[in-house]
Amino acid sequence: MTILFVLVPLGLVLCLLAVGAFFWAVNAGQFEDLDAAAVSPLEDDRQDALEDGLAPDSGGPFPAPSAPGGPPSG
């Protein structure tokens, strides 16, 4: 029973730390642009290919789409 005198305050402190970390992240702008991080690796590859002179349909790192009903390409 005396362990509750340790666990309850410890749980409350950890909960307050988690809530404080969440509000810090919101105020620091961590949740402003969630899609840019997921798209940026794709844009980097496309930009590098275009700088190297490889168009998406020239057989470079981007395979040409297959015709409907035809065999898959690449």
N, CA and C atoms as a LAMMPS dump frame, in Angstrom:
ITEM: TIMESTEP
0
ITEM: NUMBER OF ATOMS
222
ITEM: BOX BOUNDS ff ff ff
-5.0000000000000000e+02 5.0000000000000000e+02
-5.0000000000000000e+02 5.0000000000000000e+02
-5.0000000000000000e+02 5.0000000000000000e+02
ITEM: ATOMS id mol type element x y z
1 1 1 N 0.81 -1.2 0
2 1 2 C 0 0 0
3 1 3 C 0.855 1.268 0
4 2 1 N 2.007 1.211 0.66
5 2 2 C 2.865 2.4 0.714
6 2 3 C 3.522 2.686 -0.632
7 3 1 N 3.565 1.688 -1.526
8 3 2 C 4.147 1.921 -2.837
9 3 3 C 3.326 2.924 -3.637
10 4 1 N 2.03 3.036 -3.299
11 4 2 C 1.184 4.015 -3.98
12 4 3 C 1.63 5.443 -3.712
13 5 1 N 2.247 5.675 -2.563
14 5 2 C 2.742 7.01 -2.248
15 5 3 C 3.928 7.387 -3.135
16 6 1 N 4.534 6.411 -3.757
17 6 2 C 5.64 6.669 -4.692
18 6 3 C 5.129 6.654 -6.136
19 7 1 N 4.298 5.678 -6.468
20 7 2 C 3.88 5.497 -7.854
21 7 3 C 2.907 6.576 -8.339
22 8 1 N 2.003 7.02 -7.501
23 8 2 C 1.04 8.041 -7.932
24 8 3 C 1.741 9.369 -8.227
25 9 1 N 2.577 9.895 -7.346
26 9 2 C 3.284 11.132 -7.698
27 9 3 C 4.231 10.95 -8.891
28 10 1 N 4.86 9.787 -8.993
29 10 2 C 5.745 9.532 -10.132
30 10 3 C 4.946 9.523 -11.439
31 11 1 N 3.778 8.916 -11.424
32 11 2 C 2.925 8.912 -12.599
33 11 3 C 2.458 10.308 -12.981
34 12 1 N 2.106 11.105 -11.975
35 12 2 C 1.681 12.477 -12.249
36 12 3 C 2.815 13.313 -12.825
37 13 1 N 4.013 13.139 -12.298
38 13 2 C 5.172 13.878 -12.818
39 13 3 C 5.459 13.478 -14.264
40 14 1 N 5.419 12.194 -14.555
41 14 2 C 5.662 11.743 -15.929
42 14 3 C 4.574 12.246 -16.877
43 15 1 N 3.353 12.271 -16.419
44 15 2 C 2.254 12.787 -17.236
45 15 3 C 2.453 14.282 -17.509
46 16 1 N 2.831 15.039 -16.508
47 16 2 C 3.074 16.47 -16.697
48 16 3 C 4.257 16.703 -17.639
49 17 1 N 5.285 15.876 -17.542
50 17 2 C 6.411 16.001 -18.471
51 17 3 C 5.99 15.717 -19.909
52 18 1 N 5.157 14.713 -20.108
53 18 2 C 4.687 14.381 -21.454
54 18 3 C 3.817 15.505 -22.016
55 19 1 N 2.929 16.055 -21.204
56 19 2 C 2.084 17.16 -21.659
57 19 3 C 2.942 18.386 -21.949
58 20 1 N 3.912 18.659 -21.106
59 20 2 C 4.817 19.784 -21.339
60 20 3 C 5.626 19.611 -22.617
61 21 1 N 6.108 18.394 -22.892
62 21 2 C 6.851 18.135 -24.126
63 21 3 C 5.957 18.312 -25.344
64 22 1 N 4.701 17.893 -25.241
65 22 2 C 3.766 18.07 -26.354
66 22 3 C 3.539 19.544 -26.646
67 23 1 N 3.266 20.336 -25.617
68 23 2 C 3.031 21.759 -25.843
69 23 3 C 4.292 22.463 -26.321
70 24 1 N 5.46 22.045 -25.862
71 24 2 C 6.71 22.609 -26.38
72 24 3 C 6.846 22.327 -27.868
73 25 1 N 6.533 21.095 -28.294
74 25 2 C 6.642 20.731 -29.7
75 25 3 C 5.655 21.521 -30.556
76 26 1 N 4.45 21.738 -30.046
77 26 2 C 3.472 22.526 -30.797
78 26 3 C 3.952 23.963 -30.937
79 27 1 N 4.452 24.547 -29.863
80 27 2 C 4.923 25.937 -29.914
81 27 3 C 6.192 26.084 -30.729
82 28 1 N 6.998 25.033 -30.828
83 28 2 C 8.239 25.095 -31.609
84 28 3 C 7.995 24.862 -33.092
85 29 1 N 6.764 24.541 -33.487
86 29 2 C 6.445 24.361 -34.891
87 29 3 C 6.727 22.975 -35.429
88 30 1 N 6.796 21.984 -34.573
89 30 2 C 7.1 20.63 -35.018
90 30 3 C 5.965 20.015 -35.838
91 31 1 N 4.754 20.496 -35.694
92 31 2 C 3.611 19.912 -36.384
93 31 3 C 3.069 20.818 -37.481
94 32 1 N 3.864 21.788 -37.943
95 32 2 C 3.374 22.747 -38.926
96 32 3 C 3.214 22.124 -40.312
97 33 1 N 4.251 21.459 -40.828
98 33 2 C 4.21 20.926 -42.185
99 33 3 C 4.562 19.448 -42.138
100 34 1 N 3.55 18.605 -42.004
101 34 2 C 3.772 17.173 -41.847
102 34 3 C 4.04 16.472 -43.178
103 35 1 N 3.627 17.053 -44.3
104 35 2 C 3.772 16.393 -45.595
105 35 3 C 5.126 16.65 -46.246
106 36 1 N 5.803 17.723 -45.907
107 36 2 C 7.063 18.058 -46.576
108 36 3 C 8.139 17.009 -46.308
109 37 1 N 8.201 16.475 -45.122
110 37 2 C 9.225 15.48 -44.81
111 37 3 C 8.999 14.188 -45.578
112 38 1 N 7.756 13.841 -45.865
113 38 2 C 7.461 12.613 -46.597
114 38 3 C 7.708 12.763 -48.088
115 39 1 N 7.604 13.963 -48.613
116 39 2 C 7.736 14.183 -50.043
117 39 3 C 9.161 14.57 -50.422
118 40 1 N 9.927 15.124 -49.518
119 40 2 C 11.246 15.647 -49.866
120 40 3 C 12.211 14.605 -50.427
121 41 1 N 12.243 13.357 -49.964
122 41 2 C 13.147 12.399 -50.614
123 41 3 C 12.77 12.14 -52.07
124 42 1 N 11.5 12.147 -52.389
125 42 2 C 11.07 11.936 -53.759
126 42 3 C 11.444 13.115 -54.639
127 43 1 N 11.296 14.316 -54.138
128 43 2 C 11.645 15.497 -54.912
129 43 3 C 13.147 15.585 -55.133
130 44 1 N 13.953 15.164 -54.157
131 44 2 C 15.397 15.204 -54.321
132 44 3 C 15.834 14.309 -55.471
133 45 1 N 15.275 13.102 -55.551
134 45 2 C 15.65 12.191 -56.629
135 45 3 C 15.245 12.75 -57.981
136 46 1 N 14.063 13.299 -58.071
137 46 2 C 13.593 13.851 -59.333
138 46 3 C 14.46 15.042 -59.734
139 47 1 N 14.81 15.893 -58.796
140 47 2 C 15.625 17.057 -59.088
141 47 3 C 17.014 16.626 -59.542
142 48 1 N 17.602 15.617 -58.895
143 48 2 C 18.916 15.12 -59.301
144 48 3 C 18.873 14.547 -60.708
145 49 1 N 17.809 13.826 -61.048
146 49 2 C 17.68 13.241 -62.378
147 49 3 C 17.539 14.329 -63.428
148 50 1 N 16.786 15.358 -63.127
149 50 2 C 16.62 16.44 -64.087
150 50 3 C 17.919 17.21 -64.272
151 51 1 N 18.697 17.368 -63.21
152 51 2 C 19.987 18.051 -63.329
153 51 3 C 20.979 17.227 -64.146
154 52 1 N 20.858 15.893 -64.095
155 52 2 C 21.737 15.027 -64.872
156 52 3 C 21.295 14.902 -66.318
157 53 1 N 20.18 15.515 -66.679
158 53 2 C 19.693 15.464 -68.045
159 53 3 C 18.824 14.261 -68.336
160 54 1 N 18.389 13.554 -67.331
161 54 2 C 17.533 12.39 -67.525
162 54 3 C 16.084 12.8 -67.316
163 55 1 N 15.312 12.724 -68.371
164 55 2 C 13.887 13.013 -68.245
165 55 3 C 13.197 11.787 -67.679
166 56 1 N 12.059 11.947 -67.05
167 56 2 C 11.37 10.784 -66.475
168 56 3 C 11.033 9.707 -67.496
169 57 1 N 10.899 10.02 -68.788
170 57 2 C 10.551 9.013 -69.78
171 57 3 C 11.74 8.563 -70.62
172 58 1 N 12.967 8.903 -70.242
173 58 2 C 14.136 8.555 -71.046
174 58 3 C 14.801 7.258 -70.597
175 59 1 N 14.173 6.503 -69.747
176 59 2 C 14.767 5.257 -69.294
177 59 3 C 15.74 5.462 -68.144
178 60 1 N 15.692 6.622 -67.532
179 60 2 C 16.579 6.908 -66.413
180 60 3 C 16.069 6.249 -65.152
181 61 1 N 16.179 6.9 -64.04
182 61 2 C 15.747 6.277 -62.792
183 61 3 C 14.229 6.164 -62.667
184 62 1 N 13.478 6.787 -63.592
185 62 2 C 12.027 6.715 -63.543
186 62 3 C 11.548 5.91 -64.733
187 63 1 N 11.085 4.666 -64.557
188 63 2 C 10.644 3.862 -65.705
189 63 3 C 9.385 4.441 -66.329
190 64 1 N 9.266 4.282 -67.635
191 64 2 C 8.089 4.744 -68.347
192 64 3 C 6.89 3.906 -67.94
193 65 1 N 5.718 4.509 -67.873
194 65 2 C 4.537 3.727 -67.489
195 65 3 C 4.181 2.735 -68.608
196 66 1 N 3.657 1.602 -68.216
197 66 2 C 3.282 0.595 -69.199
198 66 3 C 1.922 0.941 -69.788
199 67 1 N 1.69 0.431 -70.986
200 67 2 C 0.42 0.663 -71.667
201 67 3 C -0.681 -0.118 -70.946
202 68 1 N -1.905 0.402 -70.982
203 68 2 C -3.005 -0.337 -70.347
204 68 3 C -3.191 -1.7 -71.005
205 69 1 N -3.254 -2.737 -70.247
206 69 2 C -3.441 -4.073 -70.749
207 69 3 C -2.151 -4.735 -71.215
208 70 1 N -1.059 -4.008 -71.261
209 70 2 C 0.21 -4.559 -71.713
210 70 3 C 1.013 -5.097 -70.551
211 71 1 N 2.191 -5.659 -70.883
212 71 2 C 3.04 -6.172 -69.804
213 71 3 C 3.618 -5.04 -68.972
214 72 1 N 3.857 -5.269 -67.717
215 72 2 C 4.424 -4.205 -66.872
216 72 3 C 5.84 -3.868 -67.306
217 73 1 N 6.19 -2.592 -67.181
218 73 2 C 7.533 -2.162 -67.559
219 73 3 C 8.426 -2.128 -66.331
220 74 1 N 9.723 -2.248 -66.566
221 74 2 C 10.727 -2.093 -65.542
222 74 3 C 10.738 -3.15 -64.542
